[in-house]
Amino acid sequence: MPLTIPSARDIENRIHFRLAGGIVPLTDLTLIAVLRQLVRAAFVEEFASLWAGIARALDQWYVATATGADLRRRLLDFDTPIPDPQNAYGRVVITASAPIDVPPGFIVRTNPQDGVTEAKRYTVRRNDSPDLTVGDLGDGSWHVDPSRAIDIVAVDPGAAGNAPSGTINAAEAPLPNLTAVSNPAPLSNGFDSPPDDALRQLFRDYLKSLAGSTRGAVLFQVLNFVDATTGRRASSAALEEWGGQDLLDNPSAAAPRRVALKIYVDEGNGAVATGSATATAPLVAALQRLVDGTDLDTDPGVRPAGTPTAVVAARALAIDVAVIVDIDASTTSALAIQEVRDAVAIYFAGLPVAGRTIAGDFQGQFSLPRLFRAVEDVPGVLRATFLRPTSDRNVPIGYKAIVGDLAVTANPVP
């Protein structure tokens, strides 16, 4: 029921009505009467101020009427994720006349020529690629010889960091042998905080999706889903989530999609090259439909309430394996080699996508001691010596470790 806010004149008239009704034996209520002036000074203004304060409080409390910081506080009261401004990000191509190493934090920028427009500045991101290019030092720098695309992110948040292709064309500080900077593709994924109307819609979506699930339950649903049309299913999955929000990298989409949670899925499709998808597009699309549902009112899907969620194919991280096994004389070399190869394949197949599990634990890391035990458990193997890898490998979130080149040598021991 809406609250009716009385005006100061309404309050005054109510008080006069009570006085004239005999509640108190005072009836001199003409417009110039002392009693009327006293009532107005002592009560009416105070009551009117009180009602005005109640009205302001209600406007600040209700999502439908709150604005600005008040609206954001209301959404946070309900743990509704609010998109923060997103810095634009992308790539520039660095060209050099001789090999150079571009360090993280190096600044590139636009170079406006009108003398009025301010240059837009971009920071070179740390090189954390799991498949380092020849010449990379492993310190986060990018080895360029003679040209290379490297990751950058806008210094200024929001849409201000977006830039057309070919406009990021200068380095802020000199770097020996650097000859050219260019962004072949536009940077268009920076966005500002959404306006109040968009936040209210976000809250409405949150309320409609309360029938959805927790993050762990969503992961459970994904892992138990079988596409009725194709029979495809995920063999493993993992979560990656942000405190704020990010953009789903999908160049074919008509518009960028804001997401707060990514679910990486592996279909076990035998991808062998580092960076290749380990799940097919039809399965990813089917799982996205499962998560989103078809309609917020009748079929809100299984995504966490108020959390825009994207299903993404995990990427392969190929790890080359070379092992020498000593076998007893009663075991044939060919049989031992095949069984060792099978043991290695089974170990890698059992590794899940790197990321968070239903319980929130981290999974998917490559363990050399566990692979070592799997090989030495093969019947007839007396000892195993690994030439590569020589240590555990860190598998980034969203990647699935797979076996790359596999070389097995068997040495019979009398």
Buried (B, 14 or more C-beta within 10 A) or exposed (E): EEEEEEEBEBBBEEBBEEBEEEEEEEEEBEEEBEBBEEBBEEEBEEBBEEBEEEEEEBEBBEBEBBEEEBBBEBBEEEEBBBBBBBBBBBBBBBBBEEEBBBBBEBBBBBBEEEEEEEBBBBBBBBBEEBEEEEBBEEEBBBBBBEEBBBBBBBBBBBBBBBBEEEBBBBBEEEBEEBEBBBBEBBBBBBBEBBEBEEBBEBBEBBBBBEEBBEBBEBBBBBBEBEBEEEEBBBBBBBBBBEEEBBBBEEEEEEEBEBBBBBBBBBBBBEBEEBEBBBBBEEBBEBBBBBBBBEEBEEEBBBBBBBBBBBBBBBBBBBBEBBBBBBBEEEBEBEBBBBBBBEBBBEBBBEBBBBBBBBEEEEBBBBBBEBBBEBBBEBEBBEEBEBEBBEEEEEBBBBBBBBBBEBEBBBEBEE
